[in-house]
């Protein structure tokens, strides 16, 4: 069913975690909405003044009013104000208003109404005095990148992603690199990132090539299998498996026997990302590894693959080897938590190989 603008805005209104109404500004907006018909021109002017004064507080107050069951004359104009400008985009970046999961769902709906949502979200990061001073809100930037990741990929955001690479925050840079590689599909650019001293950046560049069959992609992935960092090697082997399938399995099996626990744990992660049931016997044996990180990674991979098999069995579809997994938000080796009802790993296995 095609959603209209009002339905999409209503999704924001109903999903927002609103703070308690305890300020005069909220009360004033309520009075303006209630008395809108008496003097529409003055009410519109006053509403816009409130919006320009503090758009975040205005959004919360407007949602609280529109959430009420009773209709008031100024409701339609209030809805119009929510749609204008960047009010909805800004609200998506606020973790107090929306959880990341809720914000992602809303963004996927909102992009139907505003196809430039990805670009507008990125632009929000480059406003204010802190940018001029060479600073950026890293938490907000990471949230924006997570949101942009779930939206259709467009090359228009590439220049803004390059701007993020100028900042020193390593996790932010790794996320920007991952998204740049996914959007640009340029193996040569990804290859240049292998010279970066930060392993998170290198791992992100290689993860950005997953599913990329462009000329030169395989060569870059093969080169990355020689990287000294376990994250980079694991991501490279996942990328090769997604392109070539079972012929890459011996390399993953060899990595699973590596003397360094981090490499064995990374191998288990990689097997889980392939979603291939061929690795179930090896992963079952790795659950008995003496190292807690290896056991935890193997257990999580087993859960991923078995969950995939169960879903496919329920749907009556075969389990294709080498089917592309959902990319992570950055180049880390974190994996999905087991689904509700699955057995939790022991406490000593709780760490993941995503930790440096």
C-alpha positions in Angstrom: 0.0 0.0 0.0 1.4 3.4 -1.0 1.8 5.7 2.0 0.9 9.4 1.8 2.7 12.2 3.5 0.3 12.4 6.4 0.7 8.7 7.2 4.4 9.0 7.2 4.4 12.1 9.5 2.0 10.2 11.7 4.5 7.4 12.0 7.0 9.9 13.4 4.4 11.3 15.8 3.3 8.0 17.2 6.8 6.5 17.5 8.5 9.4 19.2 9.7 9.1 22.8 8.5 12.5 24.0 9.7 14.2 27.1 7.2 15.5 29.7 5.6 18.8 28.8 6.8 21.2 31.4 7.6 24.5 29.6 5.7 27.6 28.6 6.6 27.2 25.0 4.6 24.0 24.7 1.6 25.5 26.4 1.8 28.5 24.0 1.9 26.2 21.0 -1.2 24.3 22.3 -3.0 27.7 22.6 -2.0 28.7 19.1 -3.4 25.4 17.7 -6.6 25.6 19.7 -7.3 29.2 18.6 -6.0 28.9 15.1 -9.4 29.6 13.4 -9.8 32.9 15.3 -6.7 34.5 13.8 -5.0 32.1 11.3 -2.5 34.7 10.1 -1.2 35.6 13.5 -1.2 31.9 14.6 0.9 30.9 11.6 3.4 33.7 12.2 3.7 32.8 15.9 4.1 29.1 15.1 6.9 29.8 12.7 8.7 32.0 15.3 8.5 29.1 17.8 9.9 26.7 15.2 12.9 29.0 14.4 13.6 29.5 18.1 14.1 25.8 18.9 13.2 23.2 16.3 13.9 20.2 18.5 11.6 21.5 21.3 9.0 22.5 18.7 9.0 19.0 17.2 8.4 17.4 20.6 5.6 19.9 21.4 4.0 19.4 18.0 4.1 15.6 18.3 2.5 15.8 21.7 -0.3 17.9 20.4 -0.9 15.9 17.3 -0.8 12.7 19.3 -3.9 13.8 21.2 -7.1 12.1 20.1 -9.1 15.3 19.6 -8.8 17.3 16.4 -8.1 21.1 16.6 -8.3 23.7 13.8 -4.5 24.2 13.7 -3.6 20.5 13.3 -3.3 20.6 9.6 -1.0 23.6 9.6 1.1 22.0 12.4 1.5 18.9 10.2 2.6 21.1 7.3 5.3 22.7 9.5 6.6 19.2 10.4 7.0 18.4 6.8 8.7 21.7 5.9 12.4 22.3 6.2 14.5 19.6 7.9 12.5 19.0 11.0 11.9 15.3 10.4 15.4 14.7 9.3 16.8 16.3 12.4 14.5 14.3 14.6 15.9 11.1 13.2 19.3 12.0 14.5 18.1 12.4 18.1 18.6 9.1 20.1 16.3 10.5 22.8 13.4 10.7 20.4 13.9 7.5 18.4 15.9 4.3 19.0 18.2 3.4 16.1 15.9 0.6 15.0 12.9 2.9 15.0 14.8 5.7 13.2 15.9 3.2 10.5 12.3 2.1 9.9 11.1 5.7 9.7 13.9 6.7 7.4 13.0 3.8 5.0 9.5 5.2 4.9 10.4 8.9 4.7 12.8 8.3 1.7 9.7 7.5 -0.4 8.5 11.0 0.3 11.9 12.6 0.1 14.4 10.8 -2.2 17.2 13.2 -1.2 17.0 12.1 2.4 20.4 10.5 2.4 22.0 13.7 1.2 20.1 15.9 3.6 21.0 13.7 6.6 24.7 14.0 5.6 24.4 17.8 5.2 23.2 18.1 8.8 26.7 17.1 9.9 28.4 20.0 8.3 26.6 22.9 10.1 27.7 25.0 13.0 30.8 26.5 14.4 32.5 23.2 15.4 33.0 22.2 11.8 34.9 25.4 11.2 37.1 24.6 14.1 37.8 21.1 12.7 35.5 19.3 15.2 32.5 17.2 14.6 29.9 15.4 16.8 31.2 11.9 16.3 28.2 10.2 17.9 25.7 12.1 15.7 27.9 11.4 12.7 27.9 7.7 13.3 24.2 7.6 13.8 23.7 9.5 10.5 25.9 7.0 8.7 23.9 4.1 10.2 20.8 5.7 8.9 22.2 6.4 5.4 23.4 2.8 5.2 19.8 1.5 5.2 18.7 3.9 2.4 19.2 3.4 -1.3 22.8 4.1 -2.3 23.5 7.2 -4.4 26.8 8.7 -5.5 25.7 12.2 -4.4 26.8 11.5 -0.9 30.4 10.7 -1.9 31.8 14.2 -1.5 30.3 14.5 2.0 31.8 11.1 3.0 35.2 12.3 1.9 34.8 15.2 4.2 34.3 12.9 7.1 37.6 11.2 6.4 39.4 14.4 7.4 38.4 13.9 11.0 40.5 11.9 13.3 37.9 9.7 15.0 38.9 6.1 13.9 35.4 4.5 14.2 33.8 7.4 12.3 36.5 7.2 9.6 36.0 3.4 9.3 32.2 3.8 8.8 32.7 6.5 6.2 35.2 4.3 4.3 32.8 1.4 4.4 29.9 3.4 3.0 32.1 5.1 0.4 33.2 1.7 -0.9 29.7 0.4 -1.0 28.4 3.4 -2.9 31.3 4.1 -5.3 31.9 0.4 -6.1 35.5 1.4 -6.9 38.0 -1.4 -6.1 41.0 0.9 -6.8 39.9 3.4 -4.2 39.4 0.5 -1.7 42.9 -0.7 -2.5 44.4 2.6 -1.6 42.9 2.4 1.9 44.9 -0.8 2.5 47.9 1.6 3.1 46.1 3.2 6.0 47.7 2.4 9.4 44.3 1.9 11.1 43.1 -1.7 10.7 39.5 -0.7 11.2 39.7 1.5 8.1 41.4 -1.3 6.1 38.7 -3.8 7.3 35.9 -1.4 6.3 37.4 -0.8 2.9 37.4 -4.6 2.2 33.9 -5.1 3.6 32.8 -2.4 1.2 33.8 -4.7 -1.6 31.5 -7.5 -0.5 29.4 -8.6 -3.5 31.4 -6.3 -5.9 32.3 -8.2 -9.0 33.8 -5.2 -10.8 37.2 -5.7 -12.6 40.0 -5.7 -10.0 37.8 -6.5 -7.0 39.1 -10.0 -6.6 42.7 -8.8 -6.9 42.2 -6.3 -4.0 40.5 -9.0 -1.9 43.3 -11.5 -2.5 45.8 -8.8 -1.6 43.9 -8.1 1.7 44.2 -11.8 2.7 47.9 -11.1 3.4 47.1 -8.2 5.8 48.6 -8.6 9.3 45.2 -7.8 10.9 42.7 -10.6 11.5 39.7 -8.3 10.8 41.0 -7.4 7.3 41.8 -11.1 6.4 38.4 -12.3 7.5 36.6 -9.6 5.6 38.7 -10.4 2.5 37.8 -14.1 2.7 34.1 -13.3 3.1 34.3 -11.1 0.0 36.0 -13.9 -2.0 33.5 -16.5 -0.8 30.6 -14.3 -1.9 32.1 -14.1 -5.3 33.6 -17.6 -5.8 31.8 -19.8 -3.2 33.2 -23.2 -2.0 36.6 -22.9 -3.6 37.5 -20.4 -0.9 36.5 -22.7 1.9 40.0 -24.2 2.3 41.4 -20.8 3.1 38.8 -20.2 5.8 39.5 -23.7 7.2 43.2 -22.9 7.3 42.5 -19.6 9.1 40.4 -21.5 11.6 43.5 -23.5 12.6 45.7 -20.4 13.0 47.7 -20.4 16.2 46.5 -16.9 17.2 43.0 -17.0 18.8 42.0 -13.7 17.2 42.5 -15.2 13.8 40.5 -18.3 14.7 37.7 -16.2 16.1 37.8 -14.0 12.9 37.6 -17.2 10.8 34.4 -18.3 12.7 32.9 -14.8 12.1 33.7 -15.1 8.4 32.0 -18.5 8.2 29.0 -17.1 9.8 28.8 -14.3 7.3 28.8 -16.7 4.4 25.7 -18.4 5.8 26.9 -21.6 4.3 25.8 -24.8 6.1 29.0 -26.5 4.8 30.8 -24.9 7.8 28.5 -26.3 10.5 30.7 -29.3 11.4 33.9 -27.1 11.7 32.1 -24.5 13.7 30.7 -27.1 16.0 34.2 -28.2 16.8 35.4 -24.7 17.3 32.8 -24.2 20.0 35.1 -26.4 22.1 38.2 -24.1 21.5 40.1 -23.3 24.7 39.8 -19.5 23.9 36.5 -17.8 25.0 36.5 -15.4 22.0 36.8 -18.3 19.6 34.0 -20.2 21.3 31.8 -17.1 21.3 32.4 -16.3 17.7 31.8 -19.9 16.6 28.6 -20.1 18.6 27.3 -16.9 17.1 28.2 -18.2 13.6 26.3 -21.4 14.3 23.2 -19.5 15.4 23.4 -17.3 12.2 23.7 -20.3 9.8 21.1 -22.4 11.6 18.7 -19.5 11.8 19.1 -18.9 8.0 18.5 -22.6 7.4 15.4 -22.6 9.5 14.0 -19.6 7.7 14.6 -21.1 4.3 13.1 -24.4 5.4 10.0 -22.6 6.6 9.8 -20.7 3.3 10.6 -23.8 1.2 13.6 -22.3 -0.5 17.1 -23.9 -0.9 20.1 -22.5 1.0 22.5 -21.0 -1.6 26.2 -21.0 -0.8 27.7 -17.6 -1.0 24.5 -15.5 -0.6 25.4 -12.0 0.5 24.9 -11.2 4.1 23.7 -7.8 5.4 26.7 -5.5 5.7 27.5 -4.1 9.1 27.5 -0.5 9.9 31.3 -0.3 9.8 34.3 -2.6 9.3 34.0 -4.3 12.7 33.7 -8.0 13.2 30.7 -7.8 15.4 27.9 -10.2 14.6 24.2 -10.4 15.3 23.1 -11.5 18.7 21.3 -14.8 18.9 17.6 -14.5 18.4 15.2 -14.5 21.3 14.9 -17.9 22.8 18.3 -19.1 21.7 20.7 -20.3 24.3 23.0 -17.6 25.6 26.7 -18.2 25.6 28.4 -18.4 29.0 29.4 -15.1 30.5 33.1 -15.7 29.8 32.2 -15.9 26.1 30.3 -12.6 26.0 33.2 -10.7 24.4 33.3 -10.5 20.6 36.1 -10.3 18.1 34.9 -6.8 17.2 36.9 -5.5 20.2 40.4 -4.2 19.4 
